[in-house]
Amino acid sequence: MSASDGRLKSAQFRREREDTWRQLETLVDRVEAEGLKSLSAVELNRLPALYQGAVSSLSVARAISLDKSLLDYLTALAGRAYLCVYGSKRPVAAAFADFFRRRFPAAVRRQGGFVAVALAFLLLGILTGFHLTRADPERYYSFVGEEMAQGRTPASSTEELRDILYHGDSGSALTLFASFLFTHNARIGLLCFAVGFAAGVPVPYLLFINGLTLGAMAALYHARGLGFEFWAWILPHGVTELLAIVLCAAGGLALGFCLIFPGRHTRLRNLALRGREAALLAAGSVALFFCAALLEGFFRQMVQSLPVRGAVAGLSLAAWTGYFLFAGREGRPWRPGR
């Protein structure tokens, strides 16, 4: 092919596609100057298509050996567009806020079926532990470990049990007990998530066992006429704490479901596709565990009023319910991999 033929072919190639390159260049200039937020929804959808078009043009240009200036232009344009499409970075604070404002609650809603199953097993454990301990108080020792009991046993007097509710911890002991509960409950929750890789089979067992402990303690206090005081003591932090465990367990069940029912993908491929969203539940739950530890270690012991405790528990339940039902519904829906 002669030089004149090459220039003619290059000019024709440029004329047929130059309009889309200019559109891409305009969008890239704006993104580099002002960020992705400067683009409209239509332009955001158009950007990846224009980028793919530029990459395709570059591939064709190389294959038919067009002139060097055109190849250099397309190479530079494709490189800049790639960074705009795949390399855009948000500030850490913005990414953190977006996670809790949109991604986390949206993931919980999408995994609502697994959340319901996890909650059902936890409640079943609580009810079972309550009724078995009410029928035979000696079963309490099988359900509640010594470290968790903290001196609360059927051998304790009613006054001792009441005193533990109101004056059991003080000073630096509040911080130590909060740290213990954070570690214990976070370990249970994250273990529920981790065993999802074992097809999710151990998750219901872990939830049920954790529920047995709470149900047995509730039965102990109920038998002494302190049932209301016990729940007022537990629920201000317990609503958040139990929710965190349930969400971790839901993530574990979701992982197990991916492995058992991979669909048209291989199991590893399906785990890669779906496991990321399940991990969002565990990541968000860590923040819930931290909030619960603060309430357990400080608020619960400092606030003795039963009506105030009950109000905080009710507000916590309403706030979390509203958050997971409605937060992040505005704007574009998030999907794994976005």
Secondary structure as a PSIPRED ss2 file (coil, helix, strand):
# PSIPRED VFORMAT (PSIPRED V4.0)

   1 M C   1.000  0.000  0.000
   2 S C   1.000  0.000  0.000
   3 A H   0.000  1.000  0.000
   4 S H   0.000  1.000  0.000
   5 D H   0.000  1.000  0.000
   6 G H   0.000  1.000  0.000
   7 R H   0.000  1.000  0.000
   8 L H   0.000  1.000  0.000
   9 K H   0.000  1.000  0.000
  10 S H   0.000  1.000  0.000
  11 A H   0.000  1.000  0.000
  12 Q H   0.000  1.000  0.000
  13 F H   0.000  1.000  0.000
  14 R H   0.000  1.000  0.000
  15 R H   0.000  1.000  0.000
  16 E H   0.000  1.000  0.000
  17 R H   0.000  1.000  0.000
  18 E H   0.000  1.000  0.000
  19 D H   0.000  1.000  0.000
  20 T H   0.000  1.000  0.000
  21 W H   0.000  1.000  0.000
  22 R H   0.000  1.000  0.000
  23 Q H   0.000  1.000  0.000
  24 L H   0.000  1.000  0.000
  25 E H   0.000  1.000  0.000
  26 T H   0.000  1.000  0.000
  27 L H   0.000  1.000  0.000
  28 V H   0.000  1.000  0.000
  29 D H   0.000  1.000  0.000
  30 R H   0.000  1.000  0.000
  31 V H   0.000  1.000  0.000
  32 E H   0.000  1.000  0.000
  33 A H   0.000  1.000  0.000
  34 E H   0.000  1.000  0.000
  35 G C   1.000  0.000  0.000
  36 L H   0.000  1.000  0.000
  37 K H   0.000  1.000  0.000
  38 S H   0.000  1.000  0.000
  39 L C   1.000  0.000  0.000
  40 S C   1.000  0.000  0.000
  41 A H   0.000  1.000  0.000
  42 V H   0.000  1.000  0.000
  43 E H   0.000  1.000  0.000
  44 L H   0.000  1.000  0.000
  45 N H   0.000  1.000  0.000
  46 R H   0.000  1.000  0.000
  47 L H   0.000  1.000  0.000
  48 P H   0.000  1.000  0.000
  49 A H   0.000  1.000  0.000
  50 L H   0.000  1.000  0.000
  51 Y H   0.000  1.000  0.000
  52 Q H   0.000  1.000  0.000
  53 G H   0.000  1.000  0.000
  54 A H   0.000  1.000  0.000
  55 V H   0.000  1.000  0.000
  56 S H   0.000  1.000  0.000
  57 S H   0.000  1.000  0.000
  58 L H   0.000  1.000  0.000
  59 S H   0.000  1.000  0.000
  60 V H   0.000  1.000  0.000
  61 A H   0.000  1.000  0.000
  62 R H   0.000  1.000  0.000
  63 A H   0.000  1.000  0.000
  64 I C   1.000  0.000  0.000
  65 S C   1.000  0.000  0.000
  66 L C   1.000  0.000  0.000
  67 D C   1.000  0.000  0.000
  68 K H   0.000  1.000  0.000
  69 S H   0.000  1.000  0.000
  70 L H   0.000  1.000  0.000
  71 L H   0.000  1.000  0.000
  72 D H   0.000  1.000  0.000
  73 Y H   0.000  1.000  0.000
  74 L H   0.000  1.000  0.000
  75 T H   0.000  1.000  0.000
  76 A H   0.000  1.000  0.000
  77 L H   0.000  1.000  0.000
  78 A H   0.000  1.000  0.000
  79 G H   0.000  1.000  0.000
  80 R H   0.000  1.000  0.000
  81 A H   0.000  1.000  0.000
  82 Y H   0.000  1.000  0.000
  83 L H   0.000  1.000  0.000
  84 C H   0.000  1.000  0.000
  85 V H   0.000  1.000  0.000
  86 Y H   0.000  1.000  0.000
  87 G C   1.000  0.000  0.000
  88 S C   1.000  0.000  0.000
  89 K C   1.000  0.000  0.000
  90 R C   1.000  0.000  0.000
  91 P C   1.000  0.000  0.000
  92 V H   0.000  1.000  0.000
  93 A H   0.000  1.000  0.000
  94 A H   0.000  1.000  0.000
  95 A H   0.000  1.000  0.000
  96 F H   0.000  1.000  0.000
  97 A H   0.000  1.000  0.000
  98 D H   0.000  1.000  0.000
  99 F H   0.000  1.000  0.000
 100 F H   0.000  1.000  0.000
 101 R H   0.000  1.000  0.000
 102 R H   0.000  1.000  0.000
 103 R H   0.000  1.000  0.000
 104 F H   0.000  1.000  0.000
 105 P H   0.000  1.000  0.000
 106 A H   0.000  1.000  0.000
 107 A H   0.000  1.000  0.000
 108 V H   0.000  1.000  0.000
 109 R H   0.000  1.000  0.000
 110 R H   0.000  1.000  0.000
 111 Q C   1.000  0.000  0.000
 112 G H   0.000  1.000  0.000
 113 G H   0.000  1.000  0.000
 114 F H   0.000  1.000  0.000
 115 V H   0.000  1.000  0.000
 116 A H   0.000  1.000  0.000
 117 V H   0.000  1.000  0.000
 118 A H   0.000  1.000  0.000
 119 L H   0.000  1.000  0.000
 120 A H   0.000  1.000  0.000
 121 F H   0.000  1.000  0.000
 122 L H   0.000  1.000  0.000
 123 L H   0.000  1.000  0.000
 124 L H   0.000  1.000  0.000
 125 G H   0.000  1.000  0.000
 126 I H   0.000  1.000  0.000
 127 L H   0.000  1.000  0.000
 128 T H   0.000  1.000  0.000
 129 G H   0.000  1.000  0.000
 130 F H   0.000  1.000  0.000
 131 H H   0.000  1.000  0.000
 132 L H   0.000  1.000  0.000
 133 T H   0.000  1.000  0.000
 134 R H   0.000  1.000  0.000
 135 A H   0.000  1.000  0.000
 136 D C   1.000  0.000  0.000
 137 P H   0.000  1.000  0.000
 138 E H   0.000  1.000  0.000
 139 R H   0.000  1.000  0.000
 140 Y H   0.000  1.000  0.000
 141 Y H   0.000  1.000  0.000
 142 S H   0.000  1.000  0.000
 143 F H   0.000  1.000  0.000
 144 V C   1.000  0.000  0.000
 145 G C   1.000  0.000  0.000
 146 E H   0.000  1.000  0.000
 147 E H   0.000  1.000  0.000
 148 M H   0.000  1.000  0.000
 149 A H   0.000  1.000  0.000
 150 Q C   1.000  0.000  0.000
 151 G C   1.000  0.000  0.000
 152 R C   1.000  0.000  0.000
 153 T C   1.000  0.000  0.000
 154 P C   1.000  0.000  0.000
 155 A C   1.000  0.000  0.000
 156 S C   1.000  0.000  0.000
 157 S C   1.000  0.000  0.000
 158 T H   0.000  1.000  0.000
 159 E H   0.000  1.000  0.000
 160 E H   0.000  1.000  0.000
 161 L H   0.000  1.000  0.000
 162 R H   0.000  1.000  0.000
 163 D H   0.000  1.000  0.000
 164 I H   0.000  1.000  0.000
 165 L H   0.000  1.000  0.000
 166 Y H   0.000  1.000  0.000
 167 H H   0.000  1.000  0.000
 168 G C   1.000  0.000  0.000
 169 D C   1.000  0.000  0.000
 170 S C   1.000  0.000  0.000
 171 G C   1.000  0.000  0.000
 172 S H   0.000  1.000  0.000
 173 A H   0.000  1.000  0.000
 174 L H   0.000  1.000  0.000
 175 T H   0.000  1.000  0.000
 176 L H   0.000  1.000  0.000
 177 F H   0.000  1.000  0.000
 178 A H   0.000  1.000  0.000
 179 S H   0.000  1.000  0.000
 180 F H   0.000  1.000  0.000
 181 L H   0.000  1.000  0.000
 182 F H   0.000  1.000  0.000
 183 T H   0.000  1.000  0.000
 184 H H   0.000  1.000  0.000
 185 N H   0.000  1.000  0.000
 186 A H   0.000  1.000  0.000
 187 R H   0.000  1.000  0.000
 188 I H   0.000  1.000  0.000
 189 G H   0.000  1.000  0.000
 190 L H   0.000  1.000  0.000
 191 L H   0.000  1.000  0.000
 192 C H   0.000  1.000  0.000
 193 F H   0.000  1.000  0.000
 194 A H   0.000  1.000  0.000
 195 V H   0.000  1.000  0.000
 196 G H   0.000  1.000  0.000
 197 F H   0.000  1.000  0.000
 198 A H   0.000  1.000  0.000
 199 A C   1.000  0.000  0.000
 200 G C   1.000  0.000  0.000
 201 V C   1.000  0.000  0.000
 202 P H   0.000  1.000  0.000
 203 V H   0.000  1.000  0.000
 204 P H   0.000  1.000  0.000
 205 Y H   0.000  1.000  0.000
 206 L H   0.000  1.000  0.000
 207 L H   0.000  1.000  0.000
 208 F H   0.000  1.000  0.000
 209 I H   0.000  1.000  0.000
 210 N H   0.000  1.000  0.000
 211 G H   0.000  1.000  0.000
 212 L H   0.000  1.000  0.000
 213 T H   0.000  1.000  0.000
 214 L H   0.000  1.000  0.000
 215 G H   0.000  1.000  0.000
 216 A H   0.000  1.000  0.000
 217 M H   0.000  1.000  0.000
 218 A H   0.000  1.000  0.000
 219 A H   0.000  1.000  0.000
 220 L H   0.000  1.000  0.000
 221 Y H   0.000  1.000  0.000
 222 H H   0.000  1.000  0.000
 223 A H   0.000  1.000  0.000
 224 R C   1.000  0.000  0.000
 225 G C   1.000  0.000  0.000
 226 L C   1.000  0.000  0.000
 227 G H   0.000  1.000  0.000
 228 F H   0.000  1.000  0.000
 229 E H   0.000  1.000  0.000
 230 F H   0.000  1.000  0.000
 231 W H   0.000  1.000  0.000
 232 A H   0.000  1.000  0.000
 233 W H   0.000  1.000  0.000
 234 I H   0.000  1.000  0.000
 235 L H   0.000  1.000  0.000
 236 P H   0.000  1.000  0.000
 237 H H   0.000  1.000  0.000
 238 G H   0.000  1.000  0.000
 239 V H   0.000  1.000  0.000
 240 T H   0.000  1.000  0.000
 241 E H   0.000  1.000  0.000
 242 L H   0.000  1.000  0.000
 243 L H   0.000  1.000  0.000
 244 A H   0.000  1.000  0.000
 245 I H   0.000  1.000  0.000
 246 V H   0.000  1.000  0.000
 247 L H   0.000  1.000  0.000
 248 C H   0.000  1.000  0.000
 249 A H   0.000  1.000  0.000
 250 A H   0.000  1.000  0.000
 251 G H   0.000  1.000  0.000
 252 G H   0.000  1.000  0.000
 253 L H   0.000  1.000  0.000
 254 A H   0.000  1.000  0.000
 255 L H   0.000  1.000  0.000
 256 G H   0.000  1.000  0.000
 257 F H   0.000  1.000  0.000
 258 C H   0.000  1.000  0.000
 259 L H   0.000  1.000  0.000
 260 I H   0.000  1.000  0.000
 261 F C   1.000  0.000  0.000
 262 P C   1.000  0.000  0.000
 263 G C   1.000  0.000  0.000
 264 R C   1.000  0.000  0.000
 265 H C   1.000  0.000  0.000
 266 T C   1.000  0.000  0.000
 267 R H   0.000  1.000  0.000
 268 L H   0.000  1.000  0.000
 269 R H   0.000  1.000  0.000
 270 N H   0.000  1.000  0.000
 271 L H   0.000  1.000  0.000
 272 A H   0.000  1.000  0.000
 273 L H   0.000  1.000  0.000
 274 R H   0.000  1.000  0.000
 275 G H   0.000  1.000  0.000
 276 R H   0.000  1.000  0.000
 277 E H   0.000  1.000  0.000
 278 A H   0.000  1.000  0.000
 279 A H   0.000  1.000  0.000
 280 L H   0.000  1.000  0.000
 281 L H   0.000  1.000  0.000
 282 A H   0.000  1.000  0.000
 283 A H   0.000  1.000  0.000
 284 G H   0.000  1.000  0.000
 285 S H   0.000  1.000  0.000
 286 V H   0.000  1.000  0.000
 287 A H   0.000  1.000  0.000
 288 L H   0.000  1.000  0.000
 289 F H   0.000  1.000  0.000
 290 F H   0.000  1.000  0.000
 291 C H   0.000  1.000  0.000
 292 A H   0.000  1.000  0.000
 293 A H   0.000  1.000  0.000
 294 L H   0.000  1.000  0.000
 295 L H   0.000  1.000  0.000
 296 E H   0.000  1.000  0.000
 297 G H   0.000  1.000  0.000
 298 F H   0.000  1.000  0.000
 299 F H   0.000  1.000  0.000
 300 R H   0.000  1.000  0.000
 301 Q H   0.000  1.000  0.000
 302 M H   0.000  1.000  0.000
 303 V C   1.000  0.000  0.000
 304 Q C   1.000  0.000  0.000
 305 S C   1.000  0.000  0.000
 306 L H   0.000  1.000  0.000
 307 P H   0.000  1.000  0.000
 308 V H   0.000  1.000  0.000
 309 R H   0.000  1.000  0.000
 310 G H   0.000  1.000  0.000
 311 A H   0.000  1.000  0.000
 312 V H   0.000  1.000  0.000
 313 A H   0.000  1.000  0.000
 314 G H   0.000  1.000  0.000
 315 L H   0.000  1.000  0.000
 316 S H   0.000  1.000  0.000
 317 L H   0.000  1.000  0.000
 318 A H   0.000  1.000  0.000
 319 A H   0.000  1.000  0.000
 320 W H   0.000  1.000  0.000
 321 T H   0.000  1.000  0.000
 322 G H   0.000  1.000  0.000
 323 Y H   0.000  1.000  0.000
 324 F H   0.000  1.000  0.000
 325 L H   0.000  1.000  0.000
 326 F H   0.000  1.000  0.000
 327 A C   1.000  0.000  0.000
 328 G C   1.000  0.000  0.000
 329 R C   1.000  0.000  0.000
 330 E C   1.000  0.000  0.000
 331 G C   1.000  0.000  0.000
 332 R C   1.000  0.000  0.000
 333 P C   1.000  0.000  0.000
 334 W C   1.000  0.000  0.000
 335 R C   1.000  0.000  0.000
 336 P C   1.000  0.000  0.000
 337 G C   1.000  0.000  0.000
 338 R C   1.000  0.000  0.000
